[in-house]
């Protein structure tokens, strides 16, 4: 028994000695390491993290040919590779709590990802087929935002400028538009507004006289739009080098608008403006340019029409071109038909008068919208006509998109036009308009507008302002973001209405 006890004691001492030697060896090795090389658990600089993951990718993950190919083409995979759970600078804003799996931004798993996972990863992040090169540390945390409804569109105007960014004021200094009757025109002021205190608007923007090319402004705008639950930003667009009489060519801003919209999971659609001599042939050229230049961008909006995902294009003042000419572009047997080609799209005409609905149908348009935020101004903008227009669209196989806004006032640029003013009534006018639009069960609704300040239809944030000669309107007693919050409320209602309709059809 004594001999057995001695053996047990010796065995225990041997184990303790091995344990002590192991600890000493580990301490010596760890003390000789550069902590920056230990990876994202220790590094604080995202660039160091990306560099570390590049150098150590295969060591940690094992070999995966598809993943290696992607990392050679695009460092986004490397950035995601560093997005290990627990590193706040990288993870923030990536793992979005979404109901729809297709819009999740996944963090690559620690284990070797299989091909199925990589296919889903590349589909979601949209990095193989576009140029939306957004650094992952710039992606916002959208967990506090509502889900965007891509059936809610808002008209957006990128035509503003200021001396800091553009060398002069653009659009904020809008001139007074004279009355068409020369005798009547003499009764009203002429000339131009003098920013920053005197602008061509009846409300004053919270951001001041901003520039549409300012990236911080674009980011702020996309935040506001996303906060309202809107999904599609319909950008006022002119072909390259063209613009309205007051503004600057808007096409130059499309890349920034698309990239920033993508950050906020928004989509960009085009609102084709009626530039001089626009007709069927020029619109054909425009479509080739738009789809070739922007068609593969993940934020370029597409709508399902007859089983195909196609860009959706609003054509403002479409009635200025005759149905005979439109047929050449929009009918399958037209002389230069765009139908069935790589440049096909869903074309939405503007309906102003009742008689235009038959012209829209015969021309080959896919649908129509009403644009104006003034109830009663045109046949199309009159709420009580929307039911009949919706029925006509349904039986004709067209898409009906009613348009509405929070109010209307343009007397800062058309001082003689007060009869078309529609007061906001602390939000009641807007709520009634949204309710009327939803009641006719349209597939899409469009809001006029996010920032058409000249006509007072904006839902963008506004603040009180008073000068020695003029007091601007404001949203009091509510906060500057009141109409964004009101929009969100009704977007939620519209979303639920569409869900219920879908369930009823199942």
Number of C-alpha atoms within 10 A of each C-alpha: 5 6 7 9 10 10 10 11 10 11 12 10 11 11 10 11 11 10 11 10 10 11 10 10 10 10 10 10 9 10 9 8 10 8 12 15 17 14 18 25 15 12 16 14 13 18 12 16 25 23 18 20 24 18 12 15 19 14 9 11 15 12 13 13 10 13 19 14 10 17 17 11 11 13 16 18 24 23 23 21 23 28 28 18 16 11 16 12 15 24 21 20 19 20 15 18 16 14 9 8 12 13 14 16 18 20 19 19 15 13 9 15 17 12 13 8 14 15 11 14 20 16 14 16 17 17 20 13 11 13 15 21 11 14 11 19 16 12 17 14 16 21 14 9 14 16 24 23 19 20 19 21 26 25 22 24 18 22 23 22 23 22 12 11 13 15 9 13 22 21 25 29 24 22 19 18 18 19 16 8 8 9 8 11 15 11 12 13 15 15 11 16 19 14 17 14 15 19 24 24 24 22 25 25 20 15 14 14 21 22 25 23 21 18 14 13 14 20 18 14 22 22 19 20 26 25 21 26 26 28 24 27 32 26 23 21 27 21 20 12 10 15 20 17 9 13 17 21 16 23 19 15 19 18 15 16 24 23 23 25 26 21 22 22 19 27 25 27 25 22 21 22 19 18 16 9 10 16 17 21 16 13 16 18 12 18 21 16 15 16 18 12 12 16 19 16 21 24 26 24 24 20 17 12 15 8 7 11 14 21 23 23 21 24 20 20 15 24 17 11 14 14 21 13 15 24 22 19 25 26 17 14 12 16 12 15 20 20 17 9 8 12 20 20 25 22 18 25 29 22 28 22 13 13 10 18 20 12 18 24 19 15 20 22 24 22 22 27 24 24 24 24 28 24 21 14 14 16 18 26 23 20 21 14 13 23 16 11 21 19 14 16 20 13 8 13 13 20 23 27 29 31 28 30 28 29 26 25 26 22 21 23 24 20 18 18 13 12 9 15 18 19 16 18 12 17 16 14 18 23 21 14 23 25 14 17 23 20 13 17 17 20 13 19 22 24 29 27 28 25 22 19 26 22 23 29 26 26 28 21 22 24 18 15 15 12 9 6 6 11 13 16 16 19 19 12 8 11 13 19 18 19 24 21 17 17 23 21 14 18 25 18 15 24 19 12 15 17 11 11 12 10 9 8 6 5
